[in-house]
């Protein structure tokens, strides 16, 4: 069964072609429709990973980073390196990519196997984010860098408007606090992983020289690190700078 993935489950794709549907929401029409089909095909659909979006996702992640970094550099000429790094992280992180994918309606276009229905919300989010990055690469290969830039700036428009006021995440705040005290950079260690492959739970600890460790648990290692950092910040009552 060919299906489309949505955060709430699996829905049928319907009769409208992917090219037409994508054109309506993005304004970009592919000259090579096969490129779009590959970008929207999750590896769970077939054992042939050459027909899935994994390779395009790899390229799209890099293309997206360059486009966003360039736009930040041009848009805010007085921003510091640290400010731009924080904004870049906010704009290209998986949560933001998944949000953009939902706004574009990609959940109704992604072709996947029925096994996706068993994924946790965190895995659904990654499927959406990876498909969006694959689409960035597909537009880049089909129409060139300017076409990819136009697509990204349109799709990410509202997020760019908010990027200048993005607060520091917990890991960044903790690192800046530690370095401000002349301490080494905090270190993170994975303590364990539980649960099935489609819904894992990671436990991570953060260590800061001279202080008790703090732990965090979440459905991804990255989120668990953030949870651990936030737990440390809350315990030590570190104020937002």
Residue pairs with C-beta under 8 A, 6 or more apart in sequence:
1 113
1 114
2 13
2 45
2 111
2 112
3 10
3 11
3 12
3 13
3 111
3 112
3 113
3 114
3 116
4 10
4 11
4 12
4 13
4 107
4 108
4 109
4 110
4 111
4 112
5 42
5 107
5 110
5 112
5 116
5 119
5 124
5 127
5 128
6 107
6 108
6 124
7 102
7 107
7 121
7 124
7 125
7 128
9 117
10 112
10 114
10 116
10 117
11 107
11 108
13 108
13 109
13 111
14 108
17 33
18 33
18 36
18 37
18 40
18 109
19 29
19 30
19 33
19 36
21 105
21 108
21 109
22 28
22 29
22 30
22 36
22 104
22 109
22 135
23 29
25 104
25 105
26 104
26 151
26 154
26 155
27 150
27 151
27 154
28 139
28 143
28 147
28 150
28 151
30 36
30 138
30 139
30 142
30 143
31 142
31 143
32 142
35 138
35 141
35 142
36 135
36 138
36 142
37 111
38 51
38 52
38 53
38 56
38 134
38 138
39 53
39 56
39 131
39 134
39 135
39 137
39 138
40 53
40 106
40 109
40 110
40 111
40 131
40 134
40 135
41 51
41 52
41 53
41 110
41 111
41 112
42 52
42 53
42 110
42 111
42 112
42 113
42 116
42 127
42 130
42 131
43 49
43 52
43 53
43 54
44 112
44 113
44 115
44 116
45 52
45 111
45 112
45 113
46 52
46 113
53 130
53 131
53 134
54 130
54 134
56 133
56 134
56 135
56 137
56 138
56 141
57 130
57 131
57 133
57 134
57 137
58 137
59 137
59 140
59 141
60 132
60 133
60 134
60 135
60 136
60 137
60 138
60 140
61 92
61 133
63 136
63 137
63 140
63 145
63 148
64 92
64 97
64 133
64 136
64 152
65 88
65 92
67 136
67 145
67 148
67 149
67 152
67 153
68 88
68 91
68 92
68 152
68 156
69 84
69 88
71 149
71 152
71 153
71 160
72 79
72 84
72 87
72 88
72 91
72 163
73 84
75 160
76 83
76 84
76 87
76 164
79 87
79 164
86 166
86 168
86 169
86 172
87 163
87 164
87 166
89 169
90 96
90 159
90 163
90 166
91 156
91 159
91 160
91 163
94 125
94 126
94 129
95 125
95 129
96 156
96 159
97 128
97 129
97 132
97 133
98 125
98 126
98 128
98 129
98 132
99 159
100 132
100 155
100 156
100 159
101 107
101 128
101 129
101 131
101 132
102 128
103 155
104 132
104 155
106 128
106 131
106 132
106 135
107 128
110 127
110 128
110 131
112 127
115 198
116 123
116 124
116 127
118 198
119 127
119 198
119 199
120 198
120 199
120 219
121 219
122 199
122 219
122 220
122 223
123 198
123 199
132 155
135 151
136 148
136 151
136 152
137 148
139 147
139 148
139 151
140 147
140 148
153 160
167 240
168 176
168 240
168 241
169 226
169 229
170 226
170 227
170 229
170 230
170 233
171 186
171 225
171 226
171 229
173 229
173 233
173 238
173 240
173 241
174 186
174 206
174 208
174 229
174 232
174 233
174 238
175 185
175 186
176 241
177 233
177 238
177 241
178 184
178 185
178 186
178 208
178 209
179 185
183 208
183 209
183 210
184 209
186 206
186 207
186 208
186 229
186 232
187 206
187 207
188 204
188 205
188 206
188 207
188 225
188 228
189 204
189 205
189 207
190 202
190 203
190 204
190 221
190 224
191 203
191 204
191 205
191 215
192 202
192 203
193 200
193 201
193 202
193 203
194 200
194 201
194 203
195 201
199 219
200 219
200 220
201 217
201 218
201 219
202 217
202 218
202 219
202 220
202 221
202 223
202 224
203 215
203 216
203 217
203 224
204 215
204 216
204 217
204 221
204 224
204 225
204 227
204 228
205 213
205 214
205 215
205 216
205 228
206 213
206 214
206 215
206 216
206 225
206 228
206 229
206 231
206 232
207 213
208 232
211 232
211 236
212 235
214 228
214 229
214 231
214 232
214 235
215 228
215 231
216 223
216 224
216 225
216 226
216 227
216 228
216 229
216 230
216 231
217 224
217 227
218 224
218 226
218 227
232 238
